[in-house]
Amino acid sequence: MFRKLVASALALTGALIGLGAFGHSFGGRKTLDAGLAHVVLDAHTDKLIYLVWYFCGGCMLVLGVLVLWSVWRSTRGHPGALFVPALIGAFYLVAGVLSLAYMREPFWSVFVILGGAALVCSAALGAMLPRLPGSARAVQRPDSA
């Protein structure tokens, strides 16, 4: 029961990371437009900024899908798949902490929360999952029987 709860929490975290792509790409675009309205940029640089903006949104979507895929794989006996959400969680956590410290804007705590949740849930789920036959943790030593 607790394992399903943790897997669901990790899946929700992945869904929120993925849905953040739409908030970033479309909701955040208004802020970007307002900020760039007062800046004179050549056409190439202007296009490049928007290209990178949407690329970041796409990355968020892909990262969210990877977390969801990893949850699905791990609950089917592949605990190695939890490396992916743990890595994404670490990236979100570090990026959030550094951005929060640098910008001093509460918005960045969203990244801290999502990253922390992905790390904690990945570790907890990994500790609870049965191991596949042949994996290092599945093999019992004769003295531990």
BAVEXSE-272314 format. One record per residue (C-alpha): x, y, z; residue in three letters; residue number from 1. Coordinates in pm, whole numbers, plus 50000, padded with zeros to 5 digits. Layout:
N
+-------+-------+-------+--------+-----+
:     X :     Y :     Z : residu : num :
+-------+-------+-------+--------+-----+
:     X :     Y :     Z :    ALA : NUM :
...
+-------+-------+-------+--------+-----+
END
This chain:
145
+-------+-------+-------+--------+-----+
:     X :     Y :     Z : residu : num :
+-------+-------+-------+--------+-----+
: 50000 : 50000 : 50000 :    MET :   1 :
: 50275 : 50245 : 50099 :    PHE :   2 :
: 50472 : 50149 : 49788 :    ARG :   3 :
: 50175 : 50241 : 49568 :    LYS :   4 :
: 50141 : 50572 : 49751 :    LEU :   5 :
: 50508 : 50657 : 49694 :    VAL :   6 :
: 50488 : 50549 : 49328 :    ALA :   7 :
: 50179 : 50767 : 49286 :    SER :   8 :
: 50355 : 51062 : 49450 :    ALA :   9 :
: 50651 : 51019 : 49213 :    LEU :  10 :
: 50415 : 50992 : 48915 :    ALA :  11 :
: 50237 : 51310 : 49028 :    LEU :  12 :
: 50574 : 51484 : 49055 :    THR :  13 :
: 50657 : 51375 : 48701 :    GLY :  14 :
: 50320 : 51497 : 48577 :    ALA :  15 :
: 50375 : 51836 : 48742 :    LEU :  16 :
: 50722 : 51864 : 48590 :    ILE :  17 :
: 50575 : 51783 : 48248 :    GLY :  18 :
: 50279 : 52018 : 48286 :    LEU :  19 :
: 50522 : 52290 : 48390 :    GLY :  20 :
: 50623 : 52299 : 48024 :    ALA :  21 :
: 50291 : 52452 : 47931 :    PHE :  22 :
: 50305 : 52709 : 48209 :    GLY :  23 :
: 50658 : 52797 : 48105 :    HIS :  24 :
: 50605 : 52808 : 47731 :    SER :  25 :
: 50268 : 52979 : 47720 :    PHE :  26 :
: 50209 : 53144 : 48059 :    GLY :  27 :
: 50566 : 53261 : 48102 :    GLY :  28 :
: 50577 : 53389 : 47747 :    ARG :  29 :
: 50379 : 53699 : 47853 :    LYS :  30 :
: 50650 : 53792 : 48101 :    THR :  31 :
: 50918 : 53736 : 47839 :    LEU :  32 :
: 50731 : 53951 : 47587 :    ASP :  33 :
: 50693 : 54230 : 47843 :    ALA :  34 :
: 51061 : 54217 : 47933 :    GLY :  35 :
: 51181 : 54220 : 47574 :    LEU :  36 :
: 50942 : 54496 : 47468 :    ALA :  37 :
: 51179 : 54755 : 47615 :    HIS :  38 :
: 51495 : 54610 : 47463 :    VAL :  39 :
: 51626 : 54668 : 47114 :    VAL :  40 :
: 51748 : 54340 : 46969 :    LEU :  41 :
: 51847 : 54235 : 46623 :    ASP :  42 :
: 51610 : 53989 : 46458 :    ALA :  43 :
: 51847 : 53692 : 46500 :    HIS :  44 :
: 51890 : 53741 : 46875 :    THR :  45 :
: 51516 : 53795 : 46922 :    ASP :  46 :
: 51439 : 53466 : 46743 :    LYS :  47 :
: 51712 : 53287 : 46934 :    LEU :  48 :
: 51570 : 53393 : 47271 :    ILE :  49 :
: 51226 : 53255 : 47180 :    TYR :  50 :
: 51379 : 52939 : 47034 :    LEU :  51 :
: 51564 : 52869 : 47359 :    VAL :  52 :
: 51251 : 52962 : 47559 :    TRP :  53 :
: 51040 : 52699 : 47382 :    TYR :  54 :
: 51324 : 52447 : 47386 :    PHE :  55 :
: 51331 : 52475 : 47769 :    CYS :  56 :
: 50956 : 52417 : 47778 :    GLY :  57 :
: 50999 : 52109 : 47560 :    GLY :  58 :
: 51274 : 51983 : 47790 :    CYS :  59 :
: 51041 : 52015 : 48088 :    MET :  60 :
: 50781 : 51808 : 47905 :    LEU :  61 :
: 51038 : 51540 : 47816 :    VAL :  62 :
: 51172 : 51530 : 48173 :    LEU :  63 :
: 50820 : 51483 : 48307 :    GLY :  64 :
: 50752 : 51201 : 48062 :    VAL :  65 :
: 51081 : 51036 : 48159 :    LEU :  66 :
: 50981 : 51043 : 48527 :    VAL :  67 :
: 50644 : 50886 : 48443 :    LEU :  68 :
: 50809 : 50621 : 48226 :    TRP :  69 :
: 51057 : 50545 : 48504 :    SER :  70 :
: 50780 : 50499 : 48758 :    VAL :  71 :
: 50605 : 50260 : 48522 :    TRP :  72 :
: 50929 : 50062 : 48463 :    ARG :  73 :
: 51027 : 50054 : 48829 :    SER :  74 :
: 50690 : 49924 : 48945 :    THR :  75 :
: 50735 : 49639 : 48701 :    ARG :  76 :
: 51054 : 49522 : 48869 :    GLY :  77 :
: 51321 : 49744 : 48712 :    HIS :  78 :
: 51455 : 49952 : 49002 :    PRO :  79 :
: 51743 : 50077 : 48785 :    GLY :  80 :
: 51488 : 50296 : 48609 :    ALA :  81 :
: 51470 : 50508 : 48927 :    LEU :  82 :
: 51810 : 50656 : 48841 :    PHE :  83 :
: 51634 : 50878 : 48587 :    VAL :  84 :
: 51388 : 51052 : 48824 :    PRO :  85 :
: 51661 : 51077 : 49089 :    ALA :  86 :
: 51888 : 51253 : 48839 :    LEU :  87 :
: 51607 : 51483 : 48726 :    ILE :  88 :
: 51521 : 51549 : 49089 :    GLY :  89 :
: 51882 : 51638 : 49170 :    ALA :  90 :
: 51894 : 51873 : 48871 :    PHE :  91 :
: 51568 : 52045 : 48969 :    TYR :  92 :
: 51674 : 52070 : 49333 :    LEU :  93 :
: 52017 : 52220 : 49259 :    VAL :  94 :
: 51880 : 52454 : 48992 :    ALA :  95 :
: 51602 : 52562 : 49227 :    GLY :  96 :
: 51830 : 52627 : 49524 :    VAL :  97 :
: 52083 : 52820 : 49315 :    LEU :  98 :
: 51812 : 53020 : 49137 :    SER :  99 :
: 51636 : 53094 : 49465 :    LEU : 100 :
: 51961 : 53214 : 49621 :    ALA : 101 :
: 52056 : 53423 : 49318 :    TYR : 102 :
: 51719 : 53574 : 49225 :    MET : 103 :
: 51554 : 53575 : 49571 :    ARG : 104 :
: 51216 : 53508 : 49410 :    GLU : 105 :
: 50982 : 53257 : 49580 :    PRO : 106 :
: 50886 : 53114 : 49239 :    PHE : 107 :
: 51207 : 52910 : 49233 :    TRP : 108 :
: 51091 : 52714 : 49536 :    SER : 109 :
: 50869 : 52521 : 49293 :    VAL : 110 :
: 51186 : 52365 : 49149 :    PHE : 111 :
: 51318 : 52292 : 49499 :    VAL : 112 :
: 50992 : 52119 : 49595 :    ILE : 113 :
: 50962 : 51917 : 49274 :    LEU : 114 :
: 51329 : 51819 : 49281 :    GLY : 115 :
: 51316 : 51722 : 49645 :    GLY : 116 :
: 50998 : 51522 : 49592 :    ALA : 117 :
: 51149 : 51336 : 49297 :    ALA : 118 :
: 51463 : 51252 : 49496 :    LEU : 119 :
: 51282 : 51141 : 49811 :    VAL : 120 :
: 51020 : 50937 : 49624 :    CYS : 121 :
: 51282 : 50774 : 49400 :    SER : 122 :
: 51493 : 50673 : 49699 :    ALA : 123 :
: 51194 : 50548 : 49896 :    ALA : 124 :
: 51049 : 50356 : 49603 :    LEU : 125 :
: 51387 : 50205 : 49522 :    GLY : 126 :
: 51423 : 50082 : 49878 :    ALA : 127 :
: 51080 : 49915 : 49869 :    MET : 128 :
: 51083 : 49747 : 49529 :    LEU : 129 :
: 51158 : 49379 : 49487 :    PRO : 130 :
: 51468 : 49312 : 49284 :    ARG : 131 :
: 51482 : 49124 : 48956 :    LEU : 132 :
: 51639 : 48777 : 48964 :    PRO : 133 :
: 52010 : 48805 : 48900 :    GLY : 134 :
: 52044 : 49158 : 49039 :    SER : 135 :
: 52301 : 49219 : 49312 :    ALA : 136 :
: 52040 : 49274 : 49586 :    ARG : 137 :
: 51833 : 48971 : 49485 :    ALA : 138 :
: 52121 : 48729 : 49548 :    VAL : 139 :
: 52128 : 48604 : 49906 :    GLN : 140 :
: 52449 : 48495 : 50067 :    ARG : 141 :
: 52448 : 48155 : 50235 :    PRO : 142 :
: 52529 : 48314 : 50573 :    ASP : 143 :
: 52223 : 48544 : 50559 :    SER : 144 :
: 51968 : 48265 : 50525 :    ALA : 145 :
+-------+-------+-------+--------+-----+
END
